[in-house]
Structures are given as C-alpha cells and as structure tokens.
Amino acid sequence: MKKLILSILLITGILQSCTKDFDTLNINTKQPSSVEPSTLFASASRSYGRFLASPNVNFNIWRLISQYWTETTYTDESNYDLSTRNIPRNVWDALYRDVLKDLDEAAKLVPSTTATGDEKKSQLAQIQILKALAFYTLVNTFGNVPYSDALNIANPKPSYDSGAAIYNDLILKLNSAISDLENSSEGFGTSDIIYNADNSKWIKFANVIKLRIGINLADVDNAAGKSIVESAVSKGIFTSNDDNATFKFTAVNPNSNPVWEDLVLSGRKDFVIAKTFVDKLNQLNDPRRSAYMKQVDAGGFVGGVYGASNNYSAFSQCADWFTVPEREVIIADYSEVCFLLAEAAERGFSVGGTAESYYNEGIKANFEYYNVGGVDNYLATPDVKYTTAAGSWKEKIGVQSWIALYNRGHESWTSWRRLDFPALVAPSTARSPIPVRYPYSVDEQTLNKANWEAASTAIGGDVVTTKLFWDKF
C-alpha cells in the first residue's frame, strides 16, 4: 500500500512539474510582454536613420539615381533596374513596417504611461512629426499610397490616398504638433535620439518639413505653396547648422553607421564616385572634393563612368569621413533650408531675404558642416557667383543644391525632379530613363490588387516614368 501511495505521489509530482514546464514553453523569453512607447519611438527613429543612410542596393539606390556614386562589378542599379532585388517592396516595408508601425504603436501606448500630461502631449507631437516625415518620404517615392487606411492590421487591403490629399493632411498634422510643442514640456527625454528632448528644435524641424512640402507644391498650386512656405518661415525654421536634424550612430553594432558596415566592415568594393559628380566639382575647382572623396593614386579626382563597370582602384572613392562607424546621418539641415528659401524668393514668396543671399548662405553652411575652407573665394568664382553662373535660377540653385546634398540621395532626387537640374543623363545601357518614381511593391500587386490597380490608374500608370502630382515641368 505504501508503495502504491508513493507511486501515485511520484506520478502526480512529475505531472505537475511537466505542466509547469509546458506552460513555460508558451512564453517567448526573448520578446517582452510589454514595451515602453519611448523604446518604440527610438526604434522608429533608428530605422528611419538607417533607411536614409544605408548604401545597400536592396532598397537605397538614391546615391546612384542622383549620380553621386556608380558601381564597379554589378551595375544593375546604376542602370535603373528596380526589379532584380525587388527594391520597391523593401522600401515599402522599411517605411510602413519598421518606421510607421512602431510610431503608431507608440502613440497608442503613450496615454497609459505615468508621464505628465504635458510630457504626453510632447511625445504625441514628436511621434506625429516623424509620421509626417515618413509619409512625406513615401509620397515622394511612389505617389499615391495607403494613408487613411494604413497601419490597421485588421485591414490587409488598404485603399490608397492621393499624394495631394496626403500632403494637405500632413500640413494639418504638423500644425497641430507645432501648437502642442509650443505649450508643453520635454517629451521622450534621452530616448529622443534626434534632438534630446529639445522642443524648440522639434518645432523648427516640423516647419522645415512644411517648407519642403510648400516648395514641392509651388509648380502645381502656387498659392498653397506660398501660404505653407510663409507660414513655416514665420513660425521658425533652421537658422544654423546647430539646428540640423540628425541621427547619431554609435561605434558598436547593431547601431553603427550603415555606410561603414557596407563599405568597410563588409570588405566590399562596390562603389566609386561617378564621373558626373566629379567632373562638375573639378570644373568648379570645388574645395569640397577633398571632403567628399579620395584622390586616385596618381593624384587628382577621377570619376567612374556612370552605369559602366569600373575598376575600383582606378577611380575616386568615398572619403573616409563618411565611413566612420559613429558618423551621423543628416535628416534635414540648414544648407538644404537655405536653398529651399532661395527657391522661394525666386518664386516671389515673402521669406525675408533674396535668392542670392540664401544661395550664398546655403553654400557657406555646407562648407561649414564639412569643415572646408575657401568659401569666399569659391562664391566669387564666376561659374558659382549667383549673378554670373550659367543658366536660369533653377539651374544655379539646382546645381549647388545637388552638390550640397551629397550623401543625401533621397532629398537630392526630390530636388532634381522639382528643378530638373543638374541635367543628368541616363547611360546608354539603362533599363529605363532616370526614374521619377518607384513602381509599387509586387506584394501590393498580388495581395491588394484592386486598390493597386485603382492607384496605378489614378497616377497615370505604375511605371518609373510617371511623374508625381507635384512634378509638372
């Protein structure tokens, strides 16, 4: 009898132990059961920074499209092949999944935290600004995109909003965020890895996004563009490089500079500076050459033929400054703002200065950021001086903006599409003319077909040559 009782107790104990063990198997010990909104906000900021900085040809080929860099052995992307690696889908996922979804979840969690009311107001405003920036980037990449119906996992087939409608709503969202930041305390504290909880700089940043939108609208709706630009300027925009919006990488993976990861850590030698870019800087005897690129062994700066196979050692390569592991990525900067204001002045907008003064200031700010001397002599060069440089105001501003936006491929691509300068030419081997938009993700074509077809029809065709709604000339 005692043996029977002992056996029963032993079996019962084993079963209870197994039950506890089985219960623990249902718990993912590597995934937290809850997450702070500050963590999601920081994650989204990091994802957007990496999105802009990465030279990975699986999704970020804007340095190639803008003809700053060209390739050596593999030349598909320099010839505008956007389908081999499904680049559009990777861009789509990077922005919707890695940036916008994290921001959306962060916004849902903010009300339940122990932060003060003012802190929550700031946090929600900063989330809204980054969401506006991500949607701005999506519109400028694809055109019409899911917006009103986006980010709802219960709706796997979202409809697409028009780019113009999204732009209009982004202005409303940015104005609301600015108002909230003007009357509240710090937001995410040290988790704010862009401005370290400085609301005054977040306000300027929001106004810079408004400035970009207003300038982009100028050719399609001049009155709206003028109103938005003048509102942004009156509310306060960047006034020096101290206001720049940047993401600071670290020297330690996985938060290191993607340019270092792909150009140094990987040991790959896939890119050289493009002849298009080098020749222009050589023509202008531009002092920024040494900041942007290396000299070849024989001396001087020599660019590889854009779109062709190029011998890595025979041509100038990206300067070491850009391949430091902790090098920051610029999200928006003072130099860019100055060139946008120069455009605005030429369009007759009231922005407090002349096109020439802002053009000069944009060049000076860029020299200062890269710690390059000789800016006064450069500005006096006839081919650079605003009153004597060749071409229309669009060409003068377009060329110098292109030079200053080096390493900032996406915004450079936007500037080129708006101004049509510099006069980039597709290589004879290109798969298409220079793309003015990305085609939609293949997943959208197969999993959200009806809405994809409607969006494609609305914009004039899902091809790389379809101009965005604001790209009229």
N, C-alpha and C positions, 0 to 999 in steps of 0.2 A: 504493500500500500504506500509506504514511504517513497519507494522508487517511482511509483506512478505519479504521486504528488510532485516529486522533484522533476520528473519528466515534463509534466504539464507546466510547471513554473518556468522551466528552461525554455520550452517552446514558446510560451507567452512572452517571455523576455526577448527572445530572438525576433518574434513578430513585431513587438513594439519597437525594437531597435531598427528593424527593416523599414517600418512605417515612417520613422523619423528620417531615416536615410533617404527613402523615396521622396519624401516631402522636400528635402533639400535639393533634390535633383531638378525640381521645378523652378529653382531660383537661379537667375543668371547673376553670378557673383561679380561679373565684370561690367555689368550695366546697372547704374544707380536707379533706385526705385523712384527717386525724385531728383530734380535738378533746379538750381537757382537760375532765375532769369539773367542774372549778371554773367553766368557761365555761358549761356546761350548767346547773349549779346557779344561777348568776347569771341566766341567761336565764329559767329557770323562775320564779325569784323576781320578776323584772321582769314576766313575763307574768301572774302572779297579782296583782301590784300593779295593773297596768293593768286587769285584769279587774274588780277591785273599784272602781277609781276612775272608769272611763270612764262618761260620760253618754250614750254612743252608744246610740240606741234600737234598734239592730240586735241587741243582746243584753243590755244592762244597763238595765233599766227599774225597778229596785227603788226608786229615789228616787220614782218615780211611784206604784208599788204602795203604798208606805208613806205616800203623800200629803204628802210634803215639797214636791215640785215638781208643777206641772201644765204643760200645753203651751199654745202660742199658736195657731199656724195649723193644724198637723197634730195631731189629738187621738186617733189610733187607740190609742196605748199607754196613755194616761190612761183609756181606756175598755176596757182589758184585752184588746186584740186581740193575741194572741200568735202569730198565724199569718201576718200580712201579709208580714213580713220573715223568717219562719222563725226567730224568736228562739230557740226551744229548741235548734235544731241549732247555732246559733252559740255558745251557752253550752256545749253538749256538746263541741264542737270545741275551744273555748278551754281547757277544763279537761283533757280527755283528751290532745289533741294538743300544746298549747303548754306545759302545765304538767307533767302526769304523765308523758308520754313522755320529755321532757327529763330529768326526775328519774330515771326508770327507766334510761335510757341512762347517766346519770352514775354511778349505783350500780354498773352493770356495769363501768365503766372504773376506778373507784377502786382495786381490788386491783392493777392493773397499773402504778400510778404509783410515783414514787420517794418518796412521803410516808412518814413513820414509821408504825409500827403504831398508835400512839395517835392520830395525825392521821387515819389512815384510819377508825378507829373513830368519831371525832367526825364526820367527813364523812358516813359512812353513817347515823349517828344524826340528823344535821340533815336529810339527804335524807328519812329516814323521817318526820320531824315534818312537813315540808312536804307529803309524800304524804298523810299522815293528814289534814292540813288540807284538801287538795283533795278527797279522798274525802268528808270531812265536808260540804263545800260541795255536792258532787254529790247526796249522800243528802238533804240538806235542801232541795234544789231539785226533785228528781224522785221520790224514794222509792227503790225497788229499782233498782239499777244494776249493770252489769258490774263485778266486783271481782276475784274469784279468777281468772277467765279474761281479765281485761282486759290491755291493753298487749302482747299477744302477736300480732305481725303474721302469724304462721303460722295464727292462728285468727281469721278475719274475722267470725265469728258467735259472739261470746262469750255465755255464759249470764249471767243476772242473779242477784245475791245479794240476799237480803232486807236491808232497811235495818237491822233489828235485829242480824242476824249481822255486818254490816259494822261497826256501832258497837262490838260486842263485840270484834271483832278489832282495831279501831283502838286500843282501850284496851290490849290486849296489846302492840301495836307501840309505842305511846307509852311504856309502862312499860319496855320493853326499851331504847328510845332514851334515856330518862332515866338508866337504870342505866349505859349506855355513856358518856354525857356526864359522869357523876359521877367516872369513873375514867380520863379521857383528856385529852389536850392540845387546843389550838385546832384547828379544822377547816379551813375554806376561806380563812382569813385575810382579805385585802382583797376577795376575791370574795364574801364573806358581806356582802351589802348590806342585811341586816336588823339584825344585831347585831355585825358586825365581829369575829367570832370569839370572842365572849364566851359561853362555855359556860354560865355561871351564869344568864344571861338566856334562853338556849335552853331550859334546864331549866324555868324559870318559864313560858315560853311553852308548852311541852308540857303542863304542868299546867293552864294556862288552857284549852287545847283539851279536856282531860279534864273540867274544870269545866263547860264548855259542854255536853259530851255527857251528863254526870251530871244536870245540871239538865233537859235535854231529856227524859231518861228518867223523871223523877220522877213524872209522871202515869200512865205505863204500867207502870213497875216501880220502885216507890218504894224498895225495899230495895237494888236495884242502883244506883239513882241516889244514894242516901245513901252507899253504900260508895265509889263513884267520887269524889263530891264531897269527902268527908272525906279520902280518900287524896290528892287533888290539893292540898288545903289543907295537909295535914301535910308534903307534900314541898316546898312553897314555890310561891307564886303572886305576881303583881304586888303590890307594896306602895306604889308611887307612879307618877307619870307617867314617871319615868326608866326604867321597865321596859317601856314601851309597845313593841309590835311594829309597826314602820312600814317602808314602802318609800320611800326618798328619791329623788325625781325630780331631774333636772337642768334647767338653763335652756336646754339645747340639744336639738333634735330629733335622733334619734327617742326620746330618753329623758326627754322633758318630761311634765309633768302633763297627762293627757288632758282634765281639766276646762278647762284653759287652751286646749288645742288645739281643743276643740269649742265653747267659749263665747266665746273671744276671737280666736284665730288664724283661725278659720273665718269670723268676722264674722256668724254666725247668731244669731238672737234667738228661739230655740225654746221657752224655758222661763221661767216666773215662779214665785215661791213660792206654794204652794197656800193657799187660804183656810182649809182645815182646820188647817194648821200655824200660820199667822199668827194666826188667831183664838184659838187656845189660848194662845199666848205673850202676846198682847195681854190676854187675860183675867187672866193671872197677872202682868202687868206685868213680864215676864221680862227681866232685863238682857242676856240673850244675844241678843236681837233684833238689836242693832247689830253683833254679831259674825257672825251668820248671814245677814243680809240687808240690803239697802239700803232707805232710806226713799223714798217716792214724792216727786215734785217739790213737791207741796202740803204735804208733811210727814206723818210717821207711817208706819206699816207697814200695807200693804193687800195681801191675798192674792187671787189669781185664782180664779175658780170652778172647782173640780176637775172635769175632764172636758169642760169647755166651751172654746170658742175665746176667747182672752183677748188684749187689746191689751197688747203688751209694755211700752209706756211708761207704762201706767196702773197697773201693779202692782209690788210689791217684787220685786227680782231678787236673785240670789245675791250675797253680799258679795264684794268684791274679794279678800279674804284667801284664798278658795278657788281663785281663778283666777290665782295666781302660777305661772309656769312650773315652778319647782322645788318647789312645795308637796308635802309628803309625803302619802301615803295611810295611814290607820290600818288595820292588820290586826287588832289587838286592843289594848285599852287598859285602864288602871286603873279608869276610871269604869265601864266595862262590867263589869269583875270585881266591883266593889262592889255593883252592882245584882243580879248573879247571887248574891252572898253574902247579900244582903238576902232574896232569894227562898228561899235555902237555910235561912236562920234561921227564916223563917216556916213552912217545911215541917218544922221540928224537927231539922234536921241540926246536928251539932256543928261549927261553923265559927268559934268564938272571938269572937263578937260578936252584937249584937242586930240585928234587921231595921232598926230606926230608925237605929242608928249607921252601918250600911253604906249605907243610903239617903242619909243626910246626907253621908257621905264620897263617895258617887258623884256627887252634885251638886257638891260642893266641887272634886273632881278635874276635872270638866268645865269649871267656871268657870276653874280654874287653867290648863288646857290652852289655852283661848281668851283668856286674859289679861283676864278680865272681873271687875270688882269688884262689891261689894254682895251677896256670897253670904250673909252672916249675916242681913241684913235679909230677903233672899229666903226663907231657911229658916224665918224667924219668921212669914211670911205664913200666915194660917190655911188658905188653899187649897193651900199647899205643905207646911206642917208635918205631919210624919208622923202625929201623934196627932189632928189635926183635918181633914186633907184628906179630901175626899169619897171614898166608896166602900170596897170591900174592899182588902185588901193587894195583890191582883193589879192593881187599878185604880191605886192610888197608885204602885206600883213601875212598872207598865206605862206610865203616862203620862210619868213623869220619865225612865225609860229611853229612851222614844221621843224625847223632847226631846234627851237627851244623845247619842243615836245619829244625830243629824242628819248627813247626808252619808255615812252608812254603811248604805245601803239594804238590803243582803242580811241583815246581822245584825239590823237593825231588823225586817225582815219575819219573821225567825225568832222574835224576842221577841214580836211581835204575835200570831203563830199560837199560841204557847205560852200566853200570858197572856190573849189576847182583849181586850186594852186597848192603846191607846185604842180607843174604839168607832167605828172607821172605817165609813163608809157608801159603798157603790158609787153612782156617779152614775146618774141615770135612763136615761142614754144608753148605759150599759155593755153590752158584749157578753156579760158573764157576771157572777156575783158576784165579789167580790175573790178572786183566785186564791190557793189554799193550796198549790199545787204547779205546776210547769211540766209540760205534756204532753211525751212523749218526742219525740225528733228524728224528722222524716219519714224520714230515711235509715235509722233503725232499723226503722221500719215496713215499709220496702220491701226492705232488704238483710239484715235479721236478723229476719224476720217471725215465725218460730216462737218465738224467745226473747222478742221483744217482746210477742207475744200472751200467753205464759205470765206474764210480768212484769205486764202490764196486768190480767190476771185475778187475780193474787196480791194486788195492792194495792187492788182494788175498782173498777177502771176507769181508763183513760188519759184523764182529764178534769181540768180545773183545780180542780174542787170536791172531788176525792178527798183526804181528809186523810192526812197521813203517819202512820206507825205510832205515833209518839210524841205526836201531836196529838189527844188524846182528848176534850177538852172545848171 
